[in-house]
Amino acid sequence: MAIQLPLGIGLHDEASFENFVSTGNEQLVATLCDEACLDKIIYLWGGASVGKSHLLHAWCKKSSETGRGVAFIPLTQYQELSPDMCDGLESLDAVCIDDIDAIAGLSDWQEAIFHLYNRMRDAGKLILISGNAAPTGLGLTLADLVSRLNGALVVHVSGLDDEAKITALKLRASARGLELSNEVAQFMIRRYPRDLSVLLTLLDKLDHASLAAQRRLTIPFIKQVIQQ
């Protein structure tokens, strides 16, 4: 079965459990890969760039490959969507809702997610939700929705230390056919923001530049590209 996505929305093609560096989150990844999680309500929370969206995208893709019906709702893009899209989703096997914190203050969206949560729970279906804080810290105005999130399996997603970020960079580079030495990866970690999404975006830029220039990724080349 295909993943149900809002028009114009796509999953991250590169997101998978295999290329998620699970350091500090090993039990969480094991839970998501367990067939028994299909009858759970799971809420993942953590700061920016800890991999919450990566995990949701990876789970959606893996589930669809095994024939399950899955819907993915990216709430950071709520302005392009409608709360009505939640109607009837309980007919699917699972629903993934990314960045629920984005609808703090939006009563219509909170009501829609609350009722979808109840329908999915009553049907014994999986609902996998992510946010940037524990339920009580999300700023949601619908107390009943906060209560539902507190009643889920609430899991904190830990951020990576510098060594694990280097592993993540090398995994991404390898997938793109790039050779990223430890020396170059350590230079990137030291010289640029340690936010993993920023570092991966930088690596993507370096990939395009190295391909165009037919150059290896070296520290002088990186400096040259960044200064352009």
C-alpha positions as protocol buffer text, in pm:
chain_id: "A"
residue {
  index: 1
  type: MET
  ca { x: 0 y: 0 z: 0 }
}
residue {
  index: 2
  type: ALA
  ca { x: 123 y: 351 z: -75 }
}
residue {
  index: 3
  type: ILE
  ca { x: 197 y: 606 z: 194 }
}
residue {
  index: 4
  type: GLN
  ca { x: -72 y: 874 z: 207 }
}
residue {
  index: 5
  type: LEU
  ca { x: 100 y: 1212 z: 179 }
}
residue {
  index: 6
  type: PRO
  ca { x: -52 y: 1559 z: 150 }
}
residue {
  index: 7
  type: LEU
  ca { x: -27 y: 1701 z: -202 }
}
residue {
  index: 8
  type: GLY
  ca { x: 319 y: 1844 z: -263 }
}
residue {
  index: 9
  type: ILE
  ca { x: 472 y: 1671 z: 41 }
}
residue {
  index: 10
  type: GLY
  ca { x: 734 y: 1399 z: 13 }
}
residue {
  index: 11
  type: LEU
  ca { x: 929 y: 1176 z: 247 }
}
residue {
  index: 12
  type: HIS
  ca { x: 1304 y: 1212 z: 281 }
}
residue {
  index: 13
  type: ASP
  ca { x: 1433 y: 952 z: 36 }
}
residue {
  index: 14
  type: GLU
  ca { x: 1754 y: 895 z: 233 }
}
residue {
  index: 15
  type: ALA
  ca { x: 1591 y: 837 z: 572 }
}
residue {
  index: 16
  type: SER
  ca { x: 1611 y: 478 z: 693 }
}
residue {
  index: 17
  type: PHE
  ca { x: 1678 y: 291 z: 1015 }
}
residue {
  index: 18
  type: GLU
  ca { x: 2000 y: 161 z: 861 }
}
residue {
  index: 19
  type: ASN
  ca { x: 2151 y: 510 z: 824 }
}
residue {
  index: 20
  type: PHE
  ca { x: 2019 y: 646 z: 1154 }
}
residue {
  index: 21
  type: VAL
  ca { x: 2304 y: 670 z: 1404 }
}
residue {
  index: 22
  type: SER
  ca { x: 2127 y: 531 z: 1709 }
}
residue {
  index: 23
  type: THR
  ca { x: 2389 y: 614 z: 1973 }
}
residue {
  index: 24
  type: GLY
  ca { x: 2193 y: 684 z: 2291 }
}
residue {
  index: 25
  type: ASN
  ca { x: 1865 y: 582 z: 2124 }
}
residue {
  index: 26
  type: GLU
  ca { x: 1922 y: 212 z: 2072 }
}
residue {
  index: 27
  type: GLN
  ca { x: 1614 y: 101 z: 2266 }
}
residue {
  index: 28
  type: LEU
  ca { x: 1391 y: 346 z: 2080 }
}
residue {
  index: 29
  type: VAL
  ca { x: 1504 y: 216 z: 1741 }
}
residue {
  index: 30
  type: ALA
  ca { x: 1455 y: -142 z: 1861 }
}
residue {
  index: 31
  type: THR
  ca { x: 1100 y: -54 z: 1969 }
}
residue {
  index: 32
  type: LEU
  ca { x: 1014 y: 105 z: 1635 }
}
residue {
  index: 33
  type: CYS
  ca { x: 1149 y: -197 z: 1449 }
}
residue {
  index: 34
  type: ASP
  ca { x: 942 y: -434 z: 1664 }
}
residue {
  index: 35
  type: GLU
  ca { x: 618 y: -556 z: 1506 }
}
residue {
  index: 36
  type: ALA
  ca { x: 450 y: -527 z: 1847 }
}
residue {
  index: 37
  type: CYS
  ca { x: 470 y: -147 z: 1833 }
}
residue {
  index: 38
  type: LEU
  ca { x: 180 y: -149 z: 1586 }
}
residue {
  index: 39
  type: ASP
  ca { x: -68 y: -146 z: 1872 }
}
residue {
  index: 40
  type: LYS
  ca { x: 96 y: 141 z: 2058 }
}
residue {
  index: 41
  type: ILE
  ca { x: 64 y: 517 z: 2075 }
}
residue {
  index: 42
  type: ILE
  ca { x: 419 y: 656 z: 2075 }
}
residue {
  index: 43
  type: TYR
  ca { x: 528 y: 1014 z: 2135 }
}
residue {
  index: 44
  type: LEU
  ca { x: 889 y: 1110 z: 2052 }
}
residue {
  index: 45
  type: TRP
  ca { x: 1030 y: 1437 z: 2178 }
}
residue {
  index: 46
  type: GLY
  ca { x: 1364 y: 1614 z: 2172 }
}
residue {
  index: 47
  type: GLY
  ca { x: 1545 y: 1924 z: 2052 }
}
residue {
  index: 48
  type: ALA
  ca { x: 1616 y: 2029 z: 1697 }
}
residue {
  index: 49
  type: SER
  ca { x: 1816 y: 1797 z: 1472 }
}
residue {
  index: 50
  type: VAL
  ca { x: 1813 y: 1494 z: 1702 }
}
residue {
  index: 51
  type: GLY
  ca { x: 1651 y: 1278 z: 1432 }
}
residue {
  index: 52
  type: LYS
  ca { x: 1280 y: 1272 z: 1519 }
}
residue {
  index: 53
  type: SER
  ca { x: 1169 y: 1339 z: 1160 }
}
residue {
  index: 54
  type: HIS
  ca { x: 1426 y: 1092 z: 1029 }
}
residue {
  index: 55
  type: LEU
  ca { x: 1274 y: 820 z: 1248 }
}
residue {
  index: 56
  type: LEU
  ca { x: 918 y: 899 z: 1139 }
}
residue {
  index: 57
  type: HIS
  ca { x: 1015 y: 900 z: 772 }
}
residue {
  index: 58
  type: ALA
  ca { x: 1209 y: 575 z: 814 }
}
residue {
  index: 59
  type: TRP
  ca { x: 918 y: 407 z: 992 }
}
residue {
  index: 60
  type: CYS
  ca { x: 666 y: 517 z: 729 }
}
residue {
  index: 61
  type: LYS
  ca { x: 879 y: 386 z: 444 }
}
residue {
  index: 62
  type: LYS
  ca { x: 958 y: 55 z: 613 }
}
residue {
  index: 63
  type: SER
  ca { x: 592 y: 0 z: 699 }
}
residue {
  index: 64
  type: SER
  ca { x: 468 y: 78 z: 350 }
}
residue {
  index: 65
  type: GLU
  ca { x: 720 y: -169 z: 208 }
}
residue {
  index: 66
  type: THR
  ca { x: 552 y: -443 z: 412 }
}
residue {
  index: 67
  type: GLY
  ca { x: 210 y: -355 z: 276 }
}
residue {
  index: 68
  type: ARG
  ca { x: 74 y: -142 z: 557 }
}
residue {
  index: 69
  type: GLY
  ca { x: -136 y: 165 z: 498 }
}
residue {
  index: 70
  type: VAL
  ca { x: 32 y: 468 z: 653 }
}
residue {
  index: 71
  type: ALA
  ca { x: -39 y: 842 z: 652 }
}
residue {
  index: 72
  type: PHE
  ca { x: 224 y: 1108 z: 720 }
}
residue {
  index: 73
  type: ILE
  ca { x: 127 y: 1457 z: 840 }
}
residue {
  index: 74
  type: PRO
  ca { x: 405 y: 1721 z: 863 }
}
residue {
  index: 75
  type: LEU
  ca { x: 256 y: 1988 z: 1087 }
}
residue {
  index: 76
  type: THR
  ca { x: 528 y: 2245 z: 1019 }
}
residue {
  index: 77
  type: GLN
  ca { x: 344 y: 2280 z: 689 }
}
residue {
  index: 78
  type: TYR
  ca { x: -2 y: 2319 z: 843 }
}
residue {
  index: 79
  type: GLN
  ca { x: -69 y: 2634 z: 640 }
}
residue {
  index: 80
  type: GLU
  ca { x: -65 y: 2423 z: 324 }
}
residue {
  index: 81
  type: LEU
  ca { x: -288 y: 2157 z: 481 }
}
residue {
  index: 82
  type: SER
  ca { x: -632 y: 2131 z: 641 }
}
residue {
  index: 83
  type: PRO
  ca { x: -743 y: 1973 z: 970 }
}
residue {
  index: 84
  type: ASP
  ca { x: -1008 y: 1791 z: 765 }
}
residue {
  index: 85
  type: MET
  ca { x: -735 y: 1565 z: 628 }
}
residue {
  index: 86
  type: CYS
  ca { x: -747 y: 1377 z: 961 }
}
residue {
  index: 87
  type: ASP
  ca { x: -1097 y: 1247 z: 885 }
}
residue {
  index: 88
  type: GLY
  ca { x: -1109 y: 875 z: 814 }
}
residue {
  index: 89
  type: LEU
  ca { x: -738 y: 806 z: 869 }
}
residue {
  index: 90
  type: GLU
  ca { x: -825 y: 546 z: 1133 }
}
residue {
  index: 91
  type: SER
  ca { x: -896 y: 311 z: 842 }
}
residue {
  index: 92
  type: LEU
  ca { x: -520 y: 290 z: 787 }
}
residue {
  index: 93
  type: ASP
  ca { x: -275 y: 82 z: 990 }
}
residue {
  index: 94
  type: ALA
  ca { x: -83 y: 382 z: 1122 }
}
residue {
  index: 95
  type: VAL
  ca { x: -53 y: 760 z: 1119 }
}
residue {
  index: 96
  type: CYS
  ca { x: 271 y: 954 z: 1169 }
}
residue {
  index: 97
  type: ILE
  ca { x: 238 y: 1316 z: 1286 }
}
residue {
  index: 98
  type: ASP
  ca { x: 558 y: 1519 z: 1276 }
}
residue {
  index: 99
  type: ASP
  ca { x: 624 y: 1836 z: 1482 }
}
residue {
  index: 100
  type: ILE
  ca { x: 302 y: 1864 z: 1682 }
}
residue {
  index: 101
  type: ASP
  ca { x: 450 y: 2170 z: 1853 }
}
residue {
  index: 102
  type: ALA
  ca { x: 384 y: 2360 z: 1528 }
}
residue {
  index: 103
  type: ILE
  ca { x: 11 y: 2375 z: 1607 }
}
residue {
  index: 104
  type: ALA
  ca { x: 41 y: 2531 z: 1954 }
}
residue {
  index: 105
  type: GLY
  ca { x: -232 y: 2795 z: 1961 }
}
residue {
  index: 106
  type: LEU
  ca { x: -424 y: 2647 z: 1666 }
}
residue {
  index: 107
  type: SER
  ca { x: -744 y: 2515 z: 1821 }
}
residue {
  index: 108
  type: ASP
  ca { x: -886 y: 2363 z: 1501 }
}
residue {
  index: 109
  type: TRP
  ca { x: -577 y: 2152 z: 1440 }
}
residue {
  index: 110
  type: GLN
  ca { x: -554 y: 2047 z: 1804 }
}
residue {
  index: 111
  type: GLU
  ca { x: -917 y: 1934 z: 1802 }
}
residue {
  index: 112
  type: ALA
  ca { x: -860 y: 1736 z: 1480 }
}
residue {
  index: 113
  type: ILE
  ca { x: -549 y: 1561 z: 1615 }
}
residue {
  index: 114
  type: PHE
  ca { x: -724 y: 1491 z: 1948 }
}
residue {
  index: 115
  type: HIS
  ca { x: -1017 y: 1317 z: 1778 }
}
residue {
  index: 116
  type: LEU
  ca { x: -788 y: 1130 z: 1539 }
}
residue {
  index: 117
  type: TYR
  ca { x: -582 y: 1013 z: 1837 }
}
residue {
  index: 118
  type: ASN
  ca { x: -896 y: 877 z: 2004 }
}
residue {
  index: 119
  type: ARG
  ca { x: -1017 y: 700 z: 1691 }
}
residue {
  index: 120
  type: MET
  ca { x: -675 y: 541 z: 1627 }
}
residue {
  index: 121
  type: ARG
  ca { x: -648 y: 431 z: 1990 }
}
residue {
  index: 122
  type: ASP
  ca { x: -999 y: 282 z: 1992 }
}
residue {
  index: 123
  type: ALA
  ca { x: -923 y: 94 z: 1669 }
}
residue {
  index: 124
  type: GLY
  ca { x: -598 y: -46 z: 1813 }
}
residue {
  index: 125
  type: LYS
  ca { x: -391 y: 130 z: 1547 }
}
residue {
  index: 126
  type: LEU
  ca { x: -46 y: 290 z: 1577 }
}
residue {
  index: 127
  type: ILE
  ca { x: -10 y: 665 z: 1598 }
}
residue {
  index: 128
  type: LEU
  ca { x: 347 y: 793 z: 1603 }
}
residue {
  index: 129
  type: ILE
  ca { x: 390 y: 1159 z: 1699 }
}
residue {
  index: 130
  type: SER
  ca { x: 693 y: 1386 z: 1737 }
}
residue {
  index: 131
  type: GLY
  ca { x: 740 y: 1718 z: 1913 }
}
residue {
  index: 132
  type: ASN
  ca { x: 1011 y: 1946 z: 2046 }
}
residue {
  index: 133
  type: ALA
  ca { x: 926 y: 1906 z: 2416 }
}
residue {
  index: 134
  type: ALA
  ca { x: 758 y: 1679 z: 2665 }
}
residue {
  index: 135
  type: PRO
  ca { x: 376 y: 1699 z: 2637 }
}
residue {
  index: 136
  type: THR
  ca { x: 332 y: 1960 z: 2910 }
}
residue {
  index: 137
  type: GLY
  ca { x: 599 y: 2183 z: 2752 }
}
residue {
  index: 138
  type: LEU
  ca { x: 452 y: 2200 z: 2402 }
}
residue {
  index: 139
  type: GLY
  ca { x: 234 y: 2504 z: 2461 }
}
residue {
  index: 140
  type: LEU
  ca { x: -78 y: 2321 z: 2341 }
}
residue {
  index: 141
  type: THR
  ca { x: -400 y: 2488 z: 2455 }
}
residue {
  index: 142
  type: LEU
  ca { x: -621 y: 2177 z: 2441 }
}
residue {
  index: 143
  type: ALA
  ca { x: -570 y: 2013 z: 2779 }
}
residue {
  index: 144
  type: ASP
  ca { x: -732 y: 1689 z: 2664 }
}
residue {
  index: 145
  type: LEU
  ca { x: -473 y: 1654 z: 2386 }
}
residue {
  index: 146
  type: VAL
  ca { x: -189 y: 1710 z: 2633 }
}
residue {
  index: 147
  type: SER
  ca { x: -343 y: 1442 z: 2853 }
}
residue {
  index: 148
  type: ARG
  ca { x: -359 y: 1199 z: 2560 }
}
residue {
  index: 149
  type: LEU
  ca { x: 8 y: 1261 z: 2478 }
}
residue {
  index: 150
  type: ASN
  ca { x: 104 y: 1204 z: 2840 }
}
residue {
  index: 151
  type: GLY
  ca { x: -79 y: 870 z: 2821 }
}
residue {
  index: 152
  type: ALA
  ca { x: 127 y: 755 z: 2523 }
}
residue {
  index: 153
  type: LEU
  ca { x: 460 y: 577 z: 2535 }
}
residue {
  index: 154
  type: VAL
  ca { x: 666 y: 895 z: 2578 }
}
residue {
  index: 155
  type: VAL
  ca { x: 1030 y: 863 z: 2464 }
}
residue {
  index: 156
  type: HIS
  ca { x: 1301 y: 1127 z: 2473 }
}
residue {
  index: 157
  type: VAL
  ca { x: 1524 y: 1125 z: 2164 }
}
residue {
  index: 158
  type: SER
  ca { x: 1881 y: 1200 z: 2268 }
}
residue {
  index: 159
  type: GLY
  ca { x: 2114 y: 1417 z: 2061 }
}
residue {
  index: 160
  type: LEU
  ca { x: 2446 y: 1286 z: 1932 }
}
residue {
  index: 161
  type: ASP
  ca { x: 2788 y: 1368 z: 2068 }
}
residue {
  index: 162
  type: ASP
  ca { x: 3058 y: 1487 z: 1827 }
}
residue {
  index: 163
  type: GLU
  ca { x: 3192 y: 1137 z: 1764 }
}
residue {
  index: 164
  type: ALA
  ca { x: 2848 y: 1010 z: 1667 }
}
residue {
  index: 165
  type: LYS
  ca { x: 2791 y: 1315 z: 1444 }
}
residue {
  index: 166
  type: ILE
  ca { x: 3112 y: 1229 z: 1259 }
}
residue {
  index: 167
  type: THR
  ca { x: 2975 y: 876 z: 1211 }
}
residue {
  index: 168
  type: ALA
  ca { x: 2652 y: 1024 z: 1070 }
}
residue {
  index: 169
  type: LEU
  ca { x: 2846 y: 1250 z: 832 }
}
residue {
  index: 170
  type: LYS
  ca { x: 3057 y: 960 z: 708 }
}
residue {
  index: 171
  type: LEU
  ca { x: 2747 y: 746 z: 655 }
}
residue {
  index: 172
  type: ARG
  ca { x: 2583 y: 1020 z: 446 }
}
residue {
  index: 173
  type: ALA
  ca { x: 2905 y: 1075 z: 251 }
}
residue {
  index: 174
  type: SER
  ca { x: 2946 y: 703 z: 183 }
}
residue {
  index: 175
  type: ALA
  ca { x: 2587 y: 681 z: 56 }
}
residue {
  index: 176
  type: ARG
  ca { x: 2670 y: 958 z: -191 }
}
residue {
  index: 177
  type: GLY
  ca { x: 2991 y: 789 z: -304 }
}
residue {
  index: 178
  type: LEU
  ca { x: 3210 y: 1043 z: -125 }
}
residue {
  index: 179
  type: GLU
  ca { x: 3520 y: 969 z: 75 }
}
residue {
  index: 180
  type: LEU
  ca { x: 3512 y: 1170 z: 397 }
}
residue {
  index: 181
  type: SER
  ca { x: 3823 y: 1128 z: 608 }
}
residue {
  index: 182
  type: ASN
  ca { x: 3822 y: 1155 z: 986 }
}
residue {
  index: 183
  type: GLU
  ca { x: 4041 y: 1465 z: 956 }
}
residue {
  index: 184
  type: VAL
  ca { x: 3795 y: 1644 z: 728 }
}
residue {
  index: 185
  type: ALA
  ca { x: 3492 y: 1537 z: 935 }
}
residue {
  index: 186
  type: GLN
  ca { x: 3657 y: 1664 z: 1254 }
}
residue {
  index: 187
  type: PHE
  ca { x: 3735 y: 1993 z: 1079 }
}
residue {
  index: 188
  type: MET
  ca { x: 3368 y: 2034 z: 986 }
}
residue {
  index: 189
  type: ILE
  ca { x: 3260 y: 1963 z: 1345 }
}
residue {
  index: 190
  type: ARG
  ca { x: 3511 y: 2213 z: 1488 }
}
residue {
  index: 191
  type: ARG
  ca { x: 3464 y: 2495 z: 1239 }
}
residue {
  index: 192
  type: TYR
  ca { x: 3091 y: 2494 z: 1165 }
}
residue {
  index: 193
  type: PRO
  ca { x: 2770 y: 2479 z: 1374 }
}
residue {
  index: 194
  type: ARG
  ca { x: 2738 y: 2145 z: 1551 }
}
residue {
  index: 195
  type: ASP
  ca { x: 2370 y: 2119 z: 1457 }
}
residue {
  index: 196
  type: LEU
  ca { x: 2356 y: 1791 z: 1262 }
}
residue {
  index: 197
  type: SER
  ca { x: 2105 y: 1917 z: 1006 }
}
residue {
  index: 198
  type: VAL
  ca { x: 2335 y: 2213 z: 931 }
}
residue {
  index: 199
  type: LEU
  ca { x: 2632 y: 1980 z: 893 }
}
residue {
  index: 200
  type: LEU
  ca { x: 2441 y: 1744 z: 661 }
}
residue {
  index: 201
  type: THR
  ca { x: 2324 y: 2039 z: 450 }
}
residue {
  index: 202
  type: LEU
  ca { x: 2687 y: 2154 z: 428 }
}
residue {
  index: 203
  type: LEU
  ca { x: 2790 y: 1805 z: 321 }
}
residue {
  index: 204
  type: ASP
  ca { x: 2525 y: 1810 z: 46 }
}
residue {
  index: 205
  type: LYS
  ca { x: 2665 y: 2142 z: -78 }
}
residue {
  index: 206
  type: LEU
  ca { x: 3019 y: 2001 z: -73 }
}
residue {
  index: 207
  type: ASP
  ca { x: 2901 y: 1694 z: -263 }
}
residue {
  index: 208
  type: HIS
  ca { x: 2766 y: 1908 z: -548 }
}
residue {
  index: 209
  type: ALA
  ca { x: 3078 y: 2126 z: -548 }
}
residue {
  index: 210
  type: SER
  ca { x: 3320 y: 1832 z: -551 }
}
residue {
  index: 211
  type: LEU
  ca { x: 3130 y: 1669 z: -835 }
}
residue {
  index: 212
  type: ALA
  ca { x: 3136 y: 1989 z: -1042 }
}
residue {
  index: 213
  type: ALA
  ca { x: 3505 y: 2051 z: -974 }
}
residue {
  index: 214
  type: GLN
  ca { x: 3606 y: 1684 z: -982 }
}
residue {
  index: 215
  type: ARG
  ca { x: 3783 y: 1737 z: -649 }
}
residue {
  index: 216
  type: ARG
  ca { x: 3816 y: 1526 z: -339 }
}
residue {
  index: 217
  type: LEU
  ca { x: 3685 y: 1659 z: -9 }
}
residue {
  index: 218
  type: THR
  ca { x: 3989 y: 1817 z: 153 }
}
residue {
  index: 219
  type: ILE
  ca { x: 4012 y: 2093 z: 411 }
}
residue {
  index: 220
  type: PRO
  ca { x: 4148 y: 2351 z: 157 }
}
residue {
  index: 221
  type: PHE
  ca { x: 3865 y: 2261 z: -84 }
}
residue {
  index: 222
  type: ILE
  ca { x: 3600 y: 2299 z: 187 }
}
residue {
  index: 223
  type: LYS
  ca { x: 3739 y: 2641 z: 279 }
}
residue {
  index: 224
  type: GLN
  ca { x: 3729 y: 2741 z: -86 }
}
residue {
  index: 225
  type: VAL
  ca { x: 3366 y: 2630 z: -130 }
}
residue {
  index: 226
  type: ILE
  ca { x: 3245 y: 2800 z: 189 }
}
residue {
  index: 227
  type: GLN
  ca { x: 3411 y: 3130 z: 94 }
}
residue {
  index: 228
  type: GLN
  ca { x: 3232 y: 3144 z: -242 }
}
